[in-house]
Amino acid sequence: MRWLIAVGVTAVAAQTPVRLTGDWQAKAGDEIRHIMVRSDSSAQFGRDLARWRLVGDSLWITLGDGVWQVYGMKLAGDKLTISGGDLEKPVTLRRVGPPTARPDTLTIPEPPAPNQRAW
C-alpha cells in the first residue's frame, strides 16, 4: 500500500522539466486506486498524505515516518513506472486527469534529512 501513496508525482529529469502532477490510476489486484500528485510536493491516496521530491531519475517519498523511500522512475507521457524501494516488482500508473487542490485540513509531512533513506 505504501507504493500507492508514493506514486504519481511531478519530475525533473536531467535538465528538462517533466510534468508529473495529476490524478494517477493504478491497478491493485481487482481494485483501481487513484493517487493525486500535486505541485505543492504532496501526494494523496485516500486520506493519507505523503511528501515527494525528485532527485535525478529517482522519486523520493516520505509518509512522515522520518525516512525517505527511494524509487527508480521512468515517465513517458501519461505513463509512470516506479521500481525498487519497497516494491517487489515495478508498478505502472496511468495519468487520468489533472490534480485537484489539497484540502486545507491535510498537512504535508515534514521532509526528513537527505541522508535518512530506507534501504
C-alpha distances in whole Angstrom, upper triangle without the diagonal:
4,5,5,7,9,10,14,16,20,22,25,26,29,31,30,28,25,24,20,20,19,17,15,14,11,12,9,11,14,12,12,10,12,11,15,16,19,22,22,19,17,13,12,9,11,13,11,13,12,15,16,19,20,22,24,22,19,16,16,13,13,12,15,15,18,17,16,13,15,14,17,17,20,21,23,24,22,19,17,16,14,14,14,13,10,10,12,13,14,12,14,14,17,19,20,22,22,20,21,23,21,22,24,22,19,20,18,18,20,20,21,24,23,24,21,18,16,17
4,5,6,7,9,12,14,18,19,22,23,26,29,28,26,23,22,18,18,18,17,15,15,13,14,12,15,17,15,15,12,13,11,14,14,17,20,20,17,14,11,11,9,12,13,10,11,10,12,13,16,17,19,21,20,16,13,12,9,10,8,12,12,14,13,12,9,12,12,15,16,18,20,23,24,21,19,16,15,12,13,12,10,8,9,12,13,13,12,15,14,18,19,21,22,22,20,21,22,19,21,23,21,18,18,16,15,17,17,17,20,19,20,17,15,13,14
4,5,5,6,10,12,16,17,20,20,24,26,25,23,21,20,16,16,16,15,13,12,10,12,11,14,17,15,14,11,12,10,13,13,16,19,19,16,14,11,11,10,13,15,12,12,11,13,12,14,15,17,19,17,14,11,11,9,11,11,14,14,16,14,12,9,10,9,12,12,15,16,19,20,18,16,13,11,9,9,10,9,7,7,10,11,10,8,11,11,14,16,18,20,20,18,20,22,20,22,24,23,19,19,17,16,19,17,18,20,19,20,18,15,13,14
4,5,5,8,11,15,17,20,21,25,27,26,23,20,19,15,15,14,12,10,9,8,10,9,12,14,12,11,8,8,7,10,11,15,18,18,15,13,9,9,7,10,12,10,11,10,13,12,15,17,19,21,19,16,13,13,11,12,11,15,16,18,17,15,12,13,12,14,14,16,16,19,19,17,15,12,12,10,12,13,12,11,10,13,13,12,9,11,9,12,14,15,17,17,16,17,19,17,19,22,21,18,18,16,16,19,19,20,23,22,23,21,18,17,18
4,6,8,10,14,16,19,21,24,26,25,22,20,18,14,13,13,12,10,11,11,13,12,16,18,15,13,10,9,6,9,9,12,15,15,12,10,6,6,5,9,10,7,7,7,9,10,13,15,18,20,18,15,12,11,8,9,8,12,13,16,14,13,11,13,12,15,14,17,17,20,20,18,16,14,14,12,14,15,13,12,12,16,16,15,12,13,12,14,14,16,17,17,14,16,16,14,16,19,18,14,15,13,13,16,15,17,20,19,21,19,17,16,18
4,7,8,12,13,16,17,21,23,22,19,17,16,12,12,13,13,11,12,12,14,14,18,20,17,15,12,11,8,10,9,12,14,14,11,10,7,8,9,12,14,11,9,7,8,7,10,12,14,16,15,12,8,8,6,8,9,12,13,15,13,10,8,9,9,11,11,14,14,18,18,16,15,12,11,9,11,12,10,11,11,14,14,13,11,12,11,14,14,17,17,17,15,17,18,16,18,20,20,16,16,13,13,15,14,15,18,17,18,16,14,14,15
4,6,10,12,15,16,20,21,20,18,15,14,10,10,11,10,8,9,9,12,13,16,18,16,13,11,9,7,9,8,11,14,15,12,11,8,9,9,13,15,13,12,10,11,9,11,12,15,16,14,12,9,10,9,11,12,16,17,18,16,13,11,11,9,11,9,11,11,14,15,13,11,8,9,7,10,12,12,12,11,15,14,11,9,9,8,10,11,13,15,15,13,16,17,16,19,22,22,18,18,15,16,18,17,18,21,19,21,20,17,16,18
4,7,10,13,15,18,20,18,15,12,10,6,7,7,7,6,8,9,13,15,18,20,17,14,11,9,6,7,5,9,11,13,11,10,7,9,10,14,16,14,12,11,11,9,11,11,15,16,14,12,10,11,11,13,14,18,20,21,19,16,14,14,12,13,10,11,10,12,12,10,9,7,9,9,13,15,15,16,15,18,16,14,11,10,7,8,8,11,11,11,10,13,15,15,18,21,21,18,18,16,17,19,18,20,22,21,23,22,20,19,21
4,6,10,12,16,17,15,12,10,8,5,5,7,9,9,12,13,17,18,22,23,21,18,15,12,9,8,5,7,8,10,8,8,7,10,12,16,17,15,13,11,10,7,8,8,12,14,12,11,8,10,10,13,14,17,19,20,18,15,14,13,12,12,10,11,10,13,13,11,11,9,11,11,14,16,16,17,17,20,19,16,14,13,11,12,10,13,13,12,10,13,14,14,18,20,21,17,17,14,15,17,16,18,20,18,21,20,18,19,21
4,7,10,13,14,12,9,7,5,3,5,8,11,11,15,16,20,22,25,27,24,21,18,15,12,11,7,7,7,10,8,10,10,13,16,19,20,18,15,13,12,9,8,8,11,12,12,11,9,11,12,15,17,19,22,22,20,17,16,15,14,14,11,12,10,12,12,11,12,10,13,13,16,18,18,20,20,23,22,18,17,15,13,13,11,14,13,12,11,14,15,15,19,21,22,19,19,16,17,18,16,19,20,19,22,22,20,21,23
4,6,10,10,9,7,5,6,5,8,12,14,14,17,18,22,23,27,29,26,23,21,18,15,14,11,11,10,12,11,13,13,16,19,22,23,21,18,16,13,10,8,6,9,9,8,9,8,11,13,16,19,21,23,22,20,16,16,14,13,12,9,10,8,11,12,12,13,10,12,12,15,17,17,20,20,23,21,18,17,16,14,15,14,17,16,15,14,18,18,19,22,24,26,22,21,18,19,19,17,19,20,17,20,21,19,21,22
4,6,7,6,5,5,8,9,11,15,18,18,21,22,25,27,30,32,30,27,25,22,19,18,14,14,12,14,13,16,16,20,22,26,27,24,21,18,16,12,9,6,8,7,8,10,10,12,15,18,21,23,25,24,21,18,18,15,14,13,11,11,10,13,13,15,15,13,15,15,17,19,19,22,22,25,23,20,20,18,18,18,17,20,20,18,18,21,21,22,25,26,28,25,24,20,21,21,18,20,20,17,20,21,20,22,23
4,6,6,6,6,10,11,14,17,20,19,22,22,25,27,30,32,30,28,26,24,21,20,17,17,15,18,16,19,19,22,24,28,29,26,24,21,18,15,12,8,8,6,6,9,10,13,16,20,23,25,26,25,22,19,18,15,14,12,10,9,9,11,13,15,15,13,14,14,16,18,19,22,21,24,22,19,19,18,18,18,18,21,21,20,20,24,24,25,28,30,31,28,27,23,24,23,21,22,22,18,21,22,20,22,22
4,6,8,9,13,14,17,21,24,23,25,26,29,31,34,36,34,31,29,27,24,24,20,20,18,21,19,22,22,26,28,31,32,30,27,24,21,17,14,11,10,6,7,11,13,16,19,22,26,27,29,27,24,21,21,17,16,14,13,12,12,14,16,18,18,16,17,17,19,20,21,24,24,26,25,22,22,21,21,22,21,25,25,24,24,27,28,28,32,33,34,31,30,26,26,26,22,23,22,19,21,23,22,24,24
4,6,9,13,15,18,21,24,24,27,28,31,33,36,38,36,33,31,29,26,24,21,20,18,20,19,22,23,27,29,32,33,31,28,25,22,19,15,12,12,9,11,14,16,18,21,24,27,29,30,29,26,23,23,20,19,17,16,15,14,16,17,19,20,18,20,20,22,23,24,27,27,30,28,25,25,24,23,23,22,26,25,23,24,27,27,28,31,32,34,31,30,26,27,26,23,25,24,21,23,25,24,26,27
4,6,10,12,15,18,22,21,24,26,29,31,34,36,34,31,29,26,24,22,19,19,16,19,18,21,22,25,27,31,32,30,27,24,22,18,15,12,13,11,12,14,16,18,21,24,27,29,31,30,27,24,24,21,19,17,15,14,12,13,14,16,17,16,18,19,21,23,24,28,27,29,27,24,23,22,21,21,19,23,22,20,21,24,25,26,30,31,33,30,29,26,27,27,24,26,25,23,25,27,25,28,28
4,7,9,12,15,18,19,22,23,27,29,33,34,32,28,26,23,21,19,16,15,13,15,15,18,18,22,24,27,29,27,24,21,19,16,13,11,12,11,12,14,14,17,19,22,25,26,29,28,26,22,22,20,18,17,14,13,11,13,12,15,16,15,17,18,21,23,23,26,26,29,27,23,22,20,19,19,17,20,19,17,17,21,21,22,26,27,30,27,26,23,24,24,22,24,24,21,25,26,24,26,27
4,6,9,12,15,15,18,20,23,26,29,30,28,25,23,20,18,16,13,13,12,15,14,16,16,20,22,25,26,25,22,20,18,15,13,10,13,12,11,13,13,16,17,21,23,25,27,27,25,21,21,18,17,15,12,11,8,9,9,11,12,11,14,15,18,21,22,24,23,26,24,20,19,17,16,15,13,16,16,14,15,19,20,21,25,26,29,26,25,22,23,24,22,24,24,22,25,26,24,25,26
4,6,8,12,12,16,18,22,24,27,28,26,22,20,17,15,13,10,10,9,13,13,14,14,17,19,22,24,22,20,18,17,14,13,12,15,14,13,14,13,16,17,20,22,24,27,27,25,21,21,19,17,16,13,12,9,10,9,9,11,11,14,15,19,21,22,24,23,26,24,20,18,16,14,13,11,13,12,11,11,15,16,18,22,24,26,23,23,20,22,23,21,24,25,23,26,26,25,26,27
4,7,9,9,13,15,18,21,24,25,23,19,17,14,12,10,7,8,8,12,11,12,11,14,16,19,20,19,17,15,14,11,11,10,13,14,12,13,11,13,14,17,19,21,24,24,22,19,18,16,15,14,11,11,8,10,9,8,10,8,11,12,16,19,19,21,20,23,21,17,15,13,11,11,9,12,11,10,10,14,15,16,20,22,24,21,20,18,19,21,19,22,23,21,24,24,22,23,24
4,7,9,12,15,19,21,24,25,22,19,16,13,10,8,5,5,6,10,9,10,9,11,14,16,18,17,15,14,13,11,12,12,16,17,16,15,13,15,14,17,18,20,23,24,22,19,19,18,17,17,14,14,11,13,12,10,12,11,14,15,18,21,21,22,21,25,23,20,17,15,12,12,9,11,9,7,6,10,11,12,16,18,20,18,18,16,18,20,19,22,24,22,25,25,23,24,26
4,6,10,13,16,19,22,22,19,16,13,10,8,6,5,7,9,12,12,11,10,11,12,15,17,16,15,15,15,13,15,15,19,20,19,18,15,17,16,18,19,22,24,26,24,21,21,20,18,19,16,16,13,14,12,9,11,11,15,16,19,22,22,23,22,25,23,20,17,15,11,10,6,7,6,4,4,8,11,12,15,18,20,18,19,17,19,22,21,24,26,25,28,27,26,26,28
4,7,10,14,16,19,19,16,12,10,7,6,5,6,9,12,14,14,12,10,10,10,12,15,15,14,15,16,15,17,18,21,22,21,20,17,18,17,19,19,22,24,26,25,22,21,21,19,20,17,17,14,15,13,10,12,12,15,16,19,22,22,22,21,23,22,19,16,14,10,8,6,6,5,6,5,8,11,12,15,18,19,17,19,17,20,23,22,25,28,27,30,28,26,26,28
4,7,10,13,16,17,14,10,8,6,5,6,8,11,14,16,15,13,10,10,10,12,16,15,15,15,16,14,16,17,20,21,19,18,15,17,16,18,18,21,23,25,24,21,19,19,17,17,14,14,12,13,12,9,9,9,11,13,16,19,19,19,18,20,18,15,12,10,6,5,4,6,7,9,9,12,15,15,18,21,22,19,20,19,20,23,23,25,27,26,28,27,25,24,26
4,7,10,13,13,10,7,6,5,6,9,11,14,17,20,18,16,13,12,11,13,16,16,16,16,18,17,19,20,23,24,21,20,17,19,17,20,19,23,25,27,25,22,20,20,18,18,16,16,14,15,14,10,10,10,12,13,16,19,20,19,17,19,17,15,11,9,5,5,6,7,9,12,12,14,17,18,20,23,24,21,23,21,23,25,25,27,30,28,30,29,26,25,26
4,6,10,11,8,6,5,7,8,11,13,17,20,22,20,18,14,13,11,13,17,16,17,17,19,18,20,20,23,24,21,19,17,18,17,19,19,23,24,26,24,22,19,19,16,17,15,15,14,15,16,12,10,10,10,11,14,17,17,16,14,15,14,12,8,7,5,7,9,10,13,15,15,17,20,20,22,26,25,22,24,22,23,26,25,27,29,28,29,28,25,23,24
4,6,7,6,5,6,9,11,15,17,20,23,25,23,21,17,16,13,15,18,18,19,19,22,21,23,23,26,27,23,22,20,21,20,22,21,25,25,28,26,24,21,21,18,19,17,18,17,18,18,15,13,13,13,14,15,18,19,17,14,15,13,12,9,9,8,10,12,13,16,19,19,21,23,23,25,28,28,25,26,25,26,29,28,29,32,31,32,30,27,25,25
4,6,5,6,7,10,12,16,18,22,25,26,24,21,17,16,13,14,17,17,19,19,22,21,24,24,26,27,24,22,20,21,19,21,20,23,24,26,24,23,20,20,18,19,18,19,20,21,22,18,16,15,14,14,15,17,17,15,13,13,13,12,10,11,11,13,16,16,19,21,21,22,25,24,25,28,27,24,26,25,25,28,27,28,31,30,31,28,25,23,24
4,6,8,10,14,16,19,22,25,29,30,28,25,21,20,16,17,20,20,22,22,25,25,27,28,30,31,27,25,23,24,23,24,23,26,26,29,27,26,23,23,21,22,21,22,23,24,24,21,19,18,17,17,18,19,20,17,15,14,14,14,12,13,14,16,18,19,22,24,24,25,28,27,29,32,30,28,29,28,28,31,31,31,34,33,34,31,28,26,26
4,7,10,13,16,20,23,26,29,31,29,26,22,20,17,17,21,21,23,24,27,27,29,30,32,33,30,28,26,27,25,26,25,29,29,32,30,29,26,26,24,25,24,24,24,25,25,22,20,20,19,20,21,23,23,21,18,18,17,17,15,15,15,16,19,18,21,24,24,25,28,27,28,32,30,28,30,29,30,33,33,34,37,36,37,34,31,29,29
4,6,10,13,16,19,23,26,27,26,23,19,17,13,14,17,17,20,21,24,24,27,28,30,31,28,27,24,25,23,24,22,26,26,29,28,27,24,25,23,24,23,23,23,24,23,20,18,18,18,19,20,22,22,20,18,18,18,17,14,14,13,14,16,16,18,21,21,21,24,24,25,28,27,25,27,26,27,30,30,31,34,34,35,32,30,28,28
4,7,10,13,16,20,23,24,23,20,17,15,12,12,16,16,18,19,22,22,24,25,28,29,26,24,22,23,21,22,21,25,26,29,27,25,23,23,21,22,20,21,20,21,20,16,15,15,16,17,19,21,22,20,18,19,18,17,13,12,10,11,13,12,15,17,17,18,21,21,22,26,25,23,25,24,25,29,28,30,33,32,34,31,29,27,28
4,7,10,13,16,20,21,20,17,13,11,8,9,13,13,14,16,18,18,21,22,25,27,24,22,19,20,18,19,18,21,22,25,24,22,20,21,19,20,19,19,19,20,19,16,15,14,15,15,18,20,19,18,16,18,17,16,12,12,10,11,12,11,13,15,15,16,18,18,19,22,22,19,21,20,21,25,25,27,30,29,31,28,26,24,26
4,6,10,13,16,18,17,14,10,9,7,8,12,12,13,14,16,16,19,20,24,25,23,21,18,19,16,18,17,20,22,25,24,21,20,20,19,20,18,19,17,19,18,14,14,13,15,15,18,20,20,19,18,20,19,17,13,12,9,10,9,9,10,12,11,12,15,14,16,20,19,17,19,18,20,23,23,25,28,28,30,28,25,24,26
4,6,10,13,14,13,10,7,6,5,8,11,10,10,10,13,12,15,17,20,22,20,18,15,15,13,15,14,17,19,21,20,18,17,17,16,18,16,17,15,17,17,13,13,12,14,13,16,18,18,17,16,19,18,16,13,12,9,10,9,10,11,11,9,11,13,12,15,18,18,15,16,15,16,19,19,22,25,24,26,24,22,22,24
4,6,10,11,11,8,5,5,7,9,11,11,9,10,12,12,14,16,20,22,20,18,15,16,13,15,14,17,20,22,21,19,18,19,17,19,17,18,16,18,17,14,14,13,15,15,19,21,20,20,19,22,22,19,16,15,12,12,10,10,9,9,6,7,9,9,12,15,16,13,14,13,15,18,19,21,24,24,26,25,23,23,25
4,7,9,8,6,4,7,9,12,13,12,10,9,9,9,11,13,16,18,17,16,12,13,11,13,14,16,19,20,19,17,16,16,16,17,15,16,14,16,15,13,14,12,14,14,17,19,19,19,19,22,21,19,16,15,12,12,10,12,11,9,6,9,10,10,13,16,17,14,14,12,14,17,16,19,22,21,24,22,21,21,24
4,5,6,5,6,8,12,14,14,14,11,11,10,9,11,13,17,19,18,17,14,14,13,15,15,17,20,21,20,18,18,18,18,19,17,18,16,18,17,15,16,15,18,17,21,22,21,22,22,26,25,22,20,18,15,15,13,14,12,9,6,8,8,8,12,14,15,13,13,11,14,16,16,19,21,21,24,23,22,23,26
4,5,7,9,12,15,18,18,17,13,12,10,10,10,12,15,17,18,17,14,14,14,16,17,18,21,21,21,18,19,19,19,20,17,18,16,18,17,16,18,16,19,19,22,23,22,24,24,28,27,24,22,20,18,18,15,16,14,11,9,10,10,10,14,15,17,15,14,12,15,16,15,19,20,20,23,23,22,24,26
4,6,9,11,15,17,17,15,12,11,9,9,10,13,16,19,19,18,15,14,13,14,15,16,19,19,19,17,19,19,20,21,19,21,19,22,21,20,21,19,21,20,23,24,23,24,25,29,28,26,23,23,20,20,18,19,17,14,11,11,9,9,12,12,15,12,11,9,12,13,13,16,18,19,22,21,21,23,26
4,7,10,14,16,16,14,10,8,5,5,7,10,13,16,16,15,11,11,10,11,12,13,16,16,16,14,15,15,16,18,16,18,17,20,20,19,19,17,19,17,20,21,19,20,21,25,25,22,21,20,18,19,17,19,17,15,12,13,12,10,14,14,16,13,11,8,10,11,10,14,16,15,19,18,18,19,22
4,6,10,13,12,10,7,6,5,6,9,12,16,18,18,16,13,12,9,10,10,12,15,16,16,14,15,16,16,18,17,19,18,21,20,19,19,17,18,17,20,21,19,19,20,24,24,22,19,19,17,18,16,18,16,14,11,11,10,8,11,12,13,10,9,6,8,11,11,14,17,17,20,19,18,19,22
4,7,10,10,8,6,5,6,7,10,13,16,19,18,15,12,11,9,10,10,12,15,16,16,14,14,15,15,17,15,17,16,19,19,17,17,14,16,15,17,18,17,17,17,21,21,19,16,16,14,15,13,15,14,13,10,11,11,9,12,14,14,11,11,9,10,13,13,16,19,19,21,19,18,19,21
4,6,7,6,5,6,9,10,14,16,20,22,21,19,15,14,11,12,10,13,16,18,18,16,16,17,17,19,18,20,19,21,21,18,18,16,18,16,19,20,19,18,18,22,22,20,17,17,14,15,14,15,14,13,10,10,11,8,10,13,13,9,11,9,11,15,16,18,21,22,24,22,21,20,23
4,6,5,7,8,12,13,16,19,22,24,23,20,16,16,13,13,11,14,16,19,19,17,16,18,17,20,19,20,20,22,22,18,18,16,17,16,18,20,18,17,17,20,20,19,15,16,13,15,14,15,15,15,12,12,13,12,13,16,15,12,13,13,14,17,18,20,23,24,26,23,21,21,23
4,6,8,11,14,16,20,22,25,28,26,24,20,20,16,16,13,16,18,21,21,20,19,21,21,24,22,24,23,25,24,21,21,20,21,20,22,23,21,20,20,23,23,22,19,19,16,17,17,16,16,16,14,13,14,12,12,15,13,11,14,14,15,19,20,23,26,27,29,26,24,23,26
4,7,10,13,16,20,23,26,29,28,25,21,20,16,15,12,14,16,19,20,20,19,22,22,25,24,26,25,28,27,24,24,22,23,22,24,25,22,21,22,24,25,24,21,22,19,21,20,19,19,18,15,14,14,11,10,12,10,8,11,12,13,17,19,21,25,26,28,25,24,23,26
4,7,11,13,17,20,23,26,25,22,18,16,13,11,8,10,13,16,16,16,16,18,19,22,22,24,24,26,26,23,23,20,21,19,21,21,19,18,19,22,23,22,19,20,18,20,19,20,20,19,16,15,15,12,12,14,12,9,10,10,10,14,16,18,21,22,24,21,20,19,22
4,7,10,14,17,20,23,22,19,16,14,10,9,7,9,12,14,15,14,14,17,17,20,20,22,22,25,24,22,22,19,20,18,20,21,18,18,19,22,23,22,19,20,18,20,18,19,19,17,14,14,13,10,11,12,11,7,7,6,7,11,13,15,18,19,22,19,18,18,21
4,7,10,13,16,19,19,16,12,10,7,6,5,7,10,12,11,10,11,13,14,17,17,20,20,23,23,21,20,18,18,16,18,18,15,15,17,20,21,20,18,19,17,19,18,20,19,18,15,15,15,12,14,15,14,10,9,6,6,9,10,12,15,16,18,16,15,15,18
4,7,11,13,17,17,14,11,8,6,5,7,8,11,11,11,9,11,12,14,16,16,19,19,22,22,21,21,17,18,16,18,18,16,16,18,22,22,21,19,20,18,20,19,21,20,18,15,16,15,12,15,15,15,12,10,6,6,8,7,10,13,13,16,14,14,15,18
4,7,10,13,13,10,7,6,5,7,9,11,13,13,12,9,10,10,11,13,13,15,15,19,19,18,18,15,15,13,15,16,14,15,17,20,20,18,17,17,16,18,17,20,19,17,15,16,16,14,17,18,19,15,13,10,10,10,9,11,13,12,15,14,13,14,17
4,7,10,11,9,6,5,7,9,12,13,16,15,13,10,11,10,11,12,12,14,14,18,19,18,18,15,16,14,15,16,14,17,18,22,21,19,18,18,17,19,18,21,20,18,16,18,18,17,20,21,22,18,16,12,12,12,9,11,12,11,14,14,13,15,17
4,6,7,6,5,6,9,12,15,17,18,17,15,11,12,10,10,10,9,12,12,16,17,17,17,13,14,12,14,15,14,17,18,21,20,18,17,17,17,18,18,21,21,19,18,20,21,20,23,24,25,22,20,16,16,16,13,14,14,12,15,15,14,16,17
4,6,5,6,7,11,14,17,18,19,18,15,11,12,9,10,10,10,13,14,17,19,20,19,16,16,14,15,15,14,18,18,22,21,19,19,19,20,21,21,24,24,23,21,24,24,23,26,27,28,25,22,19,18,17,14,14,13,10,13,14,13,15,16
4,6,8,10,14,17,20,22,23,21,18,15,15,11,11,9,10,11,13,16,18,19,18,15,15,14,15,15,15,19,19,22,21,18,19,19,20,21,21,25,25,24,23,26,26,26,29,30,31,28,26,22,22,21,17,18,17,13,15,17,15,17,18
4,7,10,13,17,20,22,23,22,19,15,14,10,9,6,6,7,9,13,15,17,15,12,11,10,11,12,13,17,17,19,18,15,16,16,17,18,19,22,23,22,22,25,26,26,29,30,31,28,26,23,22,22,19,19,19,15,17,18,16,17,17
4,6,10,13,17,19,19,18,15,11,10,7,6,5,6,9,11,14,17,17,16,12,11,9,9,10,10,14,14,17,16,13,14,15,16,18,18,22,23,22,21,24,25,24,27,28,29,25,24,20,19,19,16,16,16,13,14,15,12,14,14
4,7,10,13,16,17,16,13,9,8,6,5,6,6,9,11,15,17,16,15,11,11,8,10,10,10,13,13,16,16,13,13,14,14,16,16,20,20,19,18,21,21,20,23,25,25,22,20,16,16,16,13,14,15,13,15,14,12,13,14
4,7,10,12,13,12,10,6,6,5,6,9,10,13,15,18,20,19,18,14,14,11,12,11,9,12,13,17,17,15,15,16,16,19,19,22,22,21,19,21,21,20,22,23,24,20,18,14,13,13,10,11,12,10,12,11,9,10,12
4,7,9,10,11,8,5,5,7,8,11,12,15,16,20,21,20,19,15,15,12,13,12,10,11,13,17,17,16,15,16,16,19,18,21,21,20,18,19,19,17,20,21,20,17,15,11,10,11,9,10,12,11,13,11,10,10,13
4,5,7,7,6,5,6,9,11,15,16,19,20,24,25,23,22,19,18,15,16,15,12,12,15,18,20,19,18,20,19,22,21,24,24,22,19,20,20,17,19,19,19,15,13,10,7,8,7,8,11,11,13,10,9,10,13
4,6,8,8,8,9,12,14,18,18,22,22,26,26,24,23,20,20,17,18,17,14,13,16,19,21,20,19,20,20,22,22,24,24,22,19,20,19,16,17,18,16,13,11,9,6,9,9,10,14,14,16,13,12,12,15
4,6,7,9,11,14,17,20,21,24,25,29,29,28,27,23,23,20,21,20,16,16,19,22,24,23,22,24,23,26,25,27,26,25,21,22,20,17,18,17,16,13,10,8,5,6,7,8,12,14,15,12,12,13,16
4,6,8,10,14,17,20,22,25,26,30,31,29,28,25,24,21,20,19,15,15,18,21,23,23,22,25,24,27,27,29,29,28,25,25,24,20,21,21,19,16,14,12,9,9,10,8,12,14,14,10,11,10,14
4,7,10,13,16,20,22,25,27,30,32,30,29,25,25,21,21,19,15,16,19,22,24,24,24,26,26,29,29,31,31,29,26,26,25,22,23,23,21,18,15,13,9,8,8,5,8,10,11,7,9,9,13
4,7,9,13,16,19,22,24,28,29,28,27,23,22,18,18,15,12,13,16,19,21,21,21,23,24,27,27,29,29,28,25,26,26,23,24,24,23,20,17,14,11,10,8,6,8,9,9,5,5,6,10
4,6,10,13,15,19,20,24,26,25,23,19,18,15,15,13,10,11,14,17,19,18,18,20,21,23,24,26,27,25,23,24,24,21,24,24,23,20,17,14,11,11,8,7,8,8,9,6,5,6,9
4,7,10,13,16,18,22,24,23,21,17,15,12,11,9,6,8,10,14,15,15,15,17,18,21,22,25,25,25,22,24,24,22,24,25,25,21,19,16,13,14,11,11,12,11,11,9,6,5,8
4,7,10,13,16,19,22,21,19,15,13,10,9,7,5,8,10,14,14,13,14,16,17,20,21,24,25,24,23,25,25,23,26,27,27,23,21,18,16,16,13,12,13,11,11,10,7,7,8
4,6,10,13,16,19,18,16,12,10,6,5,5,5,8,9,12,11,10,11,12,14,17,18,22,23,23,21,24,25,24,27,28,28,24,23,19,18,19,16,16,17,14,15,14,11,10,10
4,7,10,14,17,17,14,11,8,5,5,6,8,11,10,13,11,9,11,12,14,16,18,22,23,23,22,25,27,26,29,30,31,27,26,22,21,22,19,19,19,16,17,17,14,14,13
4,7,10,13,13,11,7,6,4,6,9,11,13,12,15,12,9,10,10,11,13,15,18,20,20,19,23,24,24,27,29,30,26,25,22,22,22,20,20,21,18,20,20,16,17,16
4,7,10,11,8,6,5,7,9,12,14,17,15,17,14,10,11,9,11,12,13,17,19,19,20,23,25,25,29,31,32,28,28,24,25,25,23,24,24,21,23,23,20,20,20
4,6,7,6,5,7,9,12,15,17,19,17,19,17,13,12,10,10,10,10,14,15,16,17,20,23,23,27,29,30,27,27,24,25,26,23,25,26,23,25,25,22,23,23
4,6,5,6,9,12,15,18,20,22,20,22,19,15,14,11,11,10,11,14,15,16,18,22,24,25,29,31,33,30,30,27,28,29,27,29,29,27,29,29,26,26,26
4,6,8,11,14,18,21,23,25,22,24,21,17,16,12,11,9,9,11,12,13,16,19,22,24,27,30,31,29,29,26,28,29,28,30,31,28,31,31,28,29,29
4,7,10,13,17,20,22,23,21,23,20,16,14,10,8,6,5,8,9,11,13,17,20,21,25,28,29,26,27,25,26,28,27,29,31,28,31,30,28,28,28
4,7,10,13,17,19,20,18,19,16,13,10,7,6,5,6,10,12,14,15,19,22,23,26,29,30,27,27,25,26,28,26,28,29,27,29,29,26,26,26
4,7,10,14,15,17,15,17,14,10,8,6,5,6,8,12,14,15,15,19,21,21,25,27,28,25,25,22,23,25,23,24,26,24,25,25,22,22,22
4,7,11,13,14,11,13,10,7,5,4,6,9,11,15,17,18,18,22,24,24,27,30,30,26,26,24,24,25,23,24,25,23,24,24,20,20,19
4,7,9,11,9,11,9,6,5,7,8,12,14,17,19,20,19,22,24,23,26,29,29,25,25,22,21,23,20,21,22,20,21,20,17,16,16
4,7,8,6,8,6,4,6,9,12,15,17,21,23,23,23,26,27,26,29,31,31,27,27,23,23,24,21,21,22,20,20,19,16,14,13
4,6,5,7,7,7,10,13,15,19,21,24,26,26,25,28,29,28,30,32,32,28,27,24,22,23,20,19,20,18,18,17,13,11,10
4,6,8,10,10,11,14,16,20,21,25,26,26,25,27,28,26,28,30,29,25,24,21,19,20,17,16,17,15,15,14,10,8,7
4,7,9,10,11,15,16,20,22,25,27,27,25,27,28,26,28,30,28,25,24,21,19,21,19,18,19,18,17,15,12,9,8
4,5,7,8,12,14,18,20,23,25,26,24,27,28,26,29,31,30,26,26,23,22,23,21,21,22,21,21,19,15,12,12
4,7,9,13,16,19,22,25,27,28,28,30,31,30,32,34,33,29,29,27,25,27,25,24,26,24,23,22,18,15,14
4,7,10,13,17,20,22,25,27,26,29,31,30,32,34,34,30,30,27,26,28,26,26,27,25,25,23,20,17,16
4,7,10,14,17,19,22,24,23,26,28,27,30,33,32,29,29,26,25,27,25,25,26,24,24,23,19,18,17
4,7,10,13,16,19,20,20,23,25,24,27,30,29,26,26,24,24,26,24,25,26,24,25,24,20,19,18
4,7,10,13,16,18,18,21,24,24,27,29,30,26,27,24,25,27,25,26,28,26,27,26,23,22,21
4,7,9,12,14,15,18,20,21,23,26,27,24,25,22,23,26,24,26,28,26,28,27,24,23,23
4,6,9,12,13,16,19,20,23,27,27,24,26,24,25,27,26,28,30,28,31,29,27,26,27
4,6,8,10,13,16,18,21,24,25,23,24,22,24,26,25,28,30,28,31,30,27,27,28
4,7,10,12,16,18,20,24,25,23,24,23,25,28,28,30,33,31,34,32,30,30,31
4,7,9,13,15,18,21,23,21,23,22,24,27,27,30,32,31,34,33,31,31,32
4,7,10,12,15,19,21,19,20,19,22,25,25,28,30,29,32,31,30,30,32
4,7,9,12,15,17,15,17,16,19,21,21,25,27,27,30,28,27,28,30
4,7,9,12,14,13,15,15,18,21,22,25,28,28,31,30,29,29,32
4,6,9,11,11,13,13,17,19,20,24,27,27,30,29,28,29,32
4,6,8,7,9,9,13,16,18,21,24,25,28,26,26,27,30
4,5,6,9,11,14,17,19,23,26,27,30,28,28,29,32
4,5,7,10,13,16,19,22,25,27,30,28,28,29,32
4,7,10,13,15,19,22,25,27,29,27,28,28,32
4,7,9,13,15,18,22,23,26,24,24,24,28
4,6,9,12,15,18,20,23,21,21,22,26
4,7,9,12,15,17,20,18,18,19,23
4,6,9,13,14,17,14,15,16,20
4,6,10,12,14,13,14,16,20
4,7,8,11,10,11,14,17
4,6,8,6,8,11,14
4,5,5,8,12,15
4,6,7,11,13
4,6,9,11
4,7,10
4,6
4
